[in-house]
Amino acid sequence: MKINPLVRSAALAVAASLLAASARAQDHDHAAATEGHDMPSAFGPYTMAREGSGTAWQPQNFGMSGLMFDLAGWSVMAHGFVDAVYDDQGGPRGDRKSFIESMFMAMASRPLGGGTLGVRSMLSLDPAMGRGGYPLLLQAGETANGHDHLVDRQHPHDAFMELSASYSRAIGERGAAYLYAGLPGEPALGPSTFMHRFSGMRSPEAPITHHWLDSTHITMGVVTLGASQGPFKLEASRFRGREPDQDRWNIETGRLDSWSTRLSWNPAPEWSMQVSYGAITAPEQLDPDVDVKRTTASVMHQSELHGMRWGTTLAWGRNDRRGPDGSRKLDGWLLESTLEVKRNHTVFVRVERVDNEELLDHHDPRAGTAYKVGKASLGYIYDFARTGAVQWGVGGLVSGYDIPAALRADYGGHPTSFMAFVQARF
């Protein structure tokens, strides 16, 4: 497959940095591969295994894989991935593209003044794939050029996905209070985002429910105050509602004009549940008169049995879009699951249904009509080699769609899409 030279160079740079980090960590006396079981959280009296994206919780029985080491009094953990993908989206509105997607994240914490100071950075070379992102049928949201909506494409993530700091203090033996701030960062809204939860992190494609559940994971300005007690956590955030613009290499600023709150409950190491609500001011650049009231609920379960690890997420989100022409309530459902067998074979599935009113151009007389569409994806990855702490895999996925009769002339009756990819990850 032919890959843009800029994208190829960017991917090689990220891969080289991952390998270099791996080599440095292996030379460090205290470095070790980890899944967050031993490193304490920067937010409370539990281990990092419970942490998801931003301040979200996930099941604690096994966490995100990465490298952990001590450096000058800091406890450091790093992880990331690089996917080289060939994408073929079917039907009349489909397209083909080869692209690279990537993410590198580093977290560090240390004791300070009777509490814990934490810092976190998350970076990506996704902007190198181009402002139009990659083809993805039934996906809608954001813009590539500042004038037209992105439809049937997934936007690239920003180069700076998170730059945040936090400070927490213990409350008794099982509780803590914390302050989190990020530019960018993630408010307390929705479940842990798809690239961080075990049930969805191995898939190279974004969910079409992304803008119903976790699209605020890159927010250009956020402050969150939270408190946990045992298995419960309550949080509130103030943040900038506008989603990132088409300039993916920069950091934007603006007034913190939106708010959210989230209640999380981890009744056992295998479970994590949350309900959240957010009032988002003018999230879409091209629809500045439309605000969104978002409600989400999710249940995550992870189990390990006879060498197999299984993670599942069931989530619902509702966007109540309020503009000059009234209010429209649009629902999105997601069920995704990943089964990892003997650490070499991984099978993942995702089923989604959304009410989408952004699939047609504004010149189309049907524009603004909400259509109920669905998608199901099935994928497999074989992890074939390991270089230091970097694991290499090759995989593929196939997707089918539920298209309503009113859209079959646009999408075809039964379009089919597939992706083939090589994946490198900690």
N, C-alpha and C positions, 0 to 999 in steps of 0.2 A: 504494500500500500504506500502511496505517495504522501509524504508529510511535509508541510511547510518548513523550510529551513530554519526560520525563527523559532517555530514551535519545537523542532527537533533540538535546536541548541539550548532552548530553555529547559527542555526535559532532561538533557544530558547534564546541565548545570545542577538541577535539583537532585538527580540521581547521584552525581558526584558528591554533593554535599551530604546526602544520606550515608553514602559509603564512608566518607571521611569522618562523619560523626560517629558511625559505628566503630571505625578503627580506633578513634581517640578513646571512646568509651571502653573498648576491650583492653586498652593499655592502662586504663585507670584501675588502681588497686581495688576500689570499692564499686566498680561498675558491675551491673548485672541486668540480665533480661528480666522483665517484670510484667505483671498485669495489674499493678496498682494495689495488690493485697497488703504490702508492707509499708508503703509510703503514706504518711498521714495526710488527710485532707487539709487544705488551707481554710476551709469554711466551718469545720466543726469536729467533734470527737468521734470520727469514723475514718476509714481509710479512703484513699483516692479512688478505689474501685467503685465507690458509689457516685462519683462525679461524672456527669455527662458534659454536654456543651454548655458554655456560659455558667450559670449556677444551677442548671437542671440536675435532677437525680436520675439514676438508672439502677437496675438491680445490682446488688453488691457482691453476689457470689463469684463473678469473675468480671474483671474490668478490661480496659483497653490495653492492648499489648504495646510495649515500648521499651526504652532504655532508661534505667534509673541509676544515678550516681550522686555522690556528694561533691560539692565544689565550693570551697571558701565559706563554709558554714551554711550553704544552701543545699536543700534537697531538690534535685533536678530530675525531671522526667521529660523525655522527648519521644515523639512518634510521628509517623507520616506515611504517605503513599504517593506513588506515581502510576497512572494508568495510561497506556498507549492504546487507543481505541479506534477501530474501524466501525462506523455507524451507518446502517442502511435502513432508513425509515420508509415503509411501503406506502402504496396508494398514490392517488393523484397529487396529494399535498406533501408527500414524503420527499426526502432528500438524502444525499450521501455525503459523508465527510470522515476524514481521518484527523484525529486531534489528540492532544495530550491534556490530561487533567491531573492536578496535584494538590497536595496539602502537606505542610510541615508545621508541627506544633511543639512548643517547648513551654514547660511549666516549672516554676521554682517557688519554694517557700522556706521561711526561716522564722524562728522565734523572735519577737520584738515587743518590748514593753509589757510583758505579761500576756501577750496574745500572739497571733500568727500573721505575718505579712506574706502575701502571695502575689506573684506576677505571672502573666501568661501572654504568649504571642502565638498567633496563627497566621501563616503566610501561604500564598498560592501563586503559581505562575499561570493560572487559568486565563488572565487577560491576553496572553500570547496566542490563544486559539482564535482571537478576533472578536470584535464587539458583538457579532451575531451569535456567539456561542456555538452550540451544536444542535442538529436536527432532533426533535423529540415531539412526536405527534401528540396532540391534545394539550400540550403545555402552553401556558400564556402568562405574561407578567413582565414588567419592566420594558426597557427600550434599548435598541442598539445605536440609534442615531439622534435621539432627542426629539424625533418627529413622529415616528411610527411605533406601534406596539409590536413587541416580539410575540409571534404566534407560531405554534408548532415548532418552537425552538426553546432550548434551555439557555438562559443567559450565563455568561461566565461569571464566576465569583471574583470579588475584588482581590487585588494583590495583598492588601492588608485586611484580613478577615477578623482579626481580634488583636487589640493591644490593650490589656486591662491590668488592673491591680485590685487587691482586696485586703481587708484587715478584719480579723475575727477575734473575739474574746469568749472564753468559756463561761457558761452559765450553769453552775452545778457540775455534776459528773456526766450528764447525758445531753446537755444543751449548749448552745452557742448563739451569739449574735454576730452579724457581719455586715460590712459595707463593701460594695463592689462598684467599680467605675470603669468604663471602657470607651475608647475612641479609636477604633470601633469596638463594640461589645455586643452582648446579647441580653435583652430584658427578660424578665420572668414571665414568659408567655409561650405556651405550648410544650410539647415533650422535647427531649433532647433531639437535636437535629439529625437528619438522616445519615450524614457521614460520620456520626459519632456513636449511634446506637448499634449494638451487635447485630440486630436483626436486619439492618440495611447497609452497613458500612462496606461490604464487599461488592455490592452492585455498582457498576460504573455510571448508571443513569439516575437522574434525580426523579423523585416521585412527582406525579402530576398534582398531588395534594399539597405540594410544597407551599403554595401561597394560601392554604387554608390552615396549616399547622405550624410551620417553623420558618417562614420567610424572614422573620425578624432576627435571624441568627447573625446577620451582619447589619448592625444598627450604628449609624454615625453619631454616637453620643448617647450614653445610658448611665444611670446611677440606680443601684438596687440596694435596698435595706431588707435584711432577712433575719429570721431567727428559727432555730430548730430545737426540738426537744424529743429525744429518742427517735421514733420512727416518723415524726411529723415535722414539716417545715412550712412556714408561711413567709411570703415575700411580696414586696411591692416595688415597682420600678417607675422611674420617670425617664423618658427617652425621646429622641427625635423620630417622628413617624415616617418621614420620607425615605423610601428605599434608595439604595445607591443609584447614581445616574450612570450614563454610558461611559464615563471616564473611569475605567476600572483600576488605574494605577495610582490614583490619588486618595487622599483622606478628606472628607467633606465635614463641614461644621454647620451648625444651625441651632435654633431654639429647641429646647426640650419641651415639645408641645403635646406629648402623648403619655399615657400611663397604662400600667397593667398590674395584675396581682395573680398570684399562683399559690395553691395549696397542694403540697406533695405528701405522700404517705408510702413508706416502705415497710409493710407489715412483716416481711420476712426477707432473708437475703436473696430469694429468687424473684421477688416482686417489687415493682415500682409503679405507682399510680399518681396521676395529677389531674387537677381541674384548674383552668385559668381563664381570665377575661382581660381583654385589652381594648382601650379606646385609641385608635390609630388615626392621627390627623394626616389627611392627604398623602397616603402612602405612594400612590402612583404619580410620577412626574407629569404624565400626559393627561391626568384627570385630577387637577388640583382642587376641584370643587367637591370631590367625593371622599368622605371619611369612611372608615371601616370600624365597626364594633365586632371584635373577634372573640369567640368562645371556643375553647378546646377541652377535650377530655381524652385521657389515654391510659392504657394498661400495658405494662411491659413485663414479660416473664422470661427468665433464663434458667436453664437446668443443665446439669452435667451428669451423664450416666454411661458407664462402660466405655470411657474414652471419647464419647460424643458430646459435643456442646450444641445446645439448641436454644435459640433466642427468638421471641415472637413479640410483635407490637400490634395492638389494636388501637386505633385512634380515630377520633371524630373532630371536625372543626366546622364552625359556621362563621361565614363572613356576612355581616349585616351591612351592606353597602348603602350609605346615605348621601344622596346628592340632590341637586335641584329638582330632579324628576321623581323624587320619592325614595322609599326604602325597599331593598330587595335582599331577602335572606337566601344565601347560597350555601349548601352543605357539601362537605367532602368527607369521605370515608377511606380509611387505609387499613389493610391487614397485610403484614409482611412477616416473613419467617426465614431464618437461616439455620441450617443444620451442618455442623462441622464434624466430619468423621475422621478420627485418627490424625487430625491436624494436616492432612494432605488433600482430602476431598471435601469440597464445600458445595452444598446445594442451597439455592435461595429462591424464594417466590414472593411476589408482591401482587396484590389485587386491590384496585382502587375504583371509586365511583365519585364523580363530582358534578355539581351544577355549575356549568361554565357559560358565562355570557360574553366572553371576550374572544371567541374563536373566529368571528367574521369581521371583515373590514367595515369601517364606519359608513362607507358608501353602499354597502349591501342593505337592502330593505329589511333583512332579518337581524341586522346588528342590534345588540342589546338584549336579544332574546336568550334566556337561559336554557341550555340544553343539557340533559342528563347523559353523560358519557362515561364509559368505563374502560378499564385497561387491566390486563393480566400479564405478568412477566415471569418467566422461569429461566433460571441460569445455573451454571455449574463452573467451578474453578478447580483446577488441579495444581497444587503447589509442588513444583518439581525440583526446586533447588533452594539452597540457603547460602548466602555470602555474608559471613559474620552475623550480624543481627538483622540483615535484610533478607526477607523471604520473597521468592519469585514464583509467580503463578501465571497460568494461561487459562482463559475461560471464554465463555460465550453465553449469550442469552437470547431468547426469542420472546416477542410480545404480540398479543392479539388484542383486539379492541371491540367494544360494544358501541356501535354508531347508530344513533336514532335515524329514522327514515328521512327526516328533514335535512340531514347532513350527508346522506350517502352519495349524492351527486358530487359533493365536494371531496369526501374522504374515500369513497368506494365502499362497497358493502362489507368486505372483510379484509381490511389491510393487515399486513403482517410486517413486523420490523425485527431486525436482529442486530446485535453487536458482537464483535470478536475483540478480545483485548489481552494484553500482557500487563501484569500488575506486579509492582515492587512495593513492599511495605515492611515497616518494622514489625 
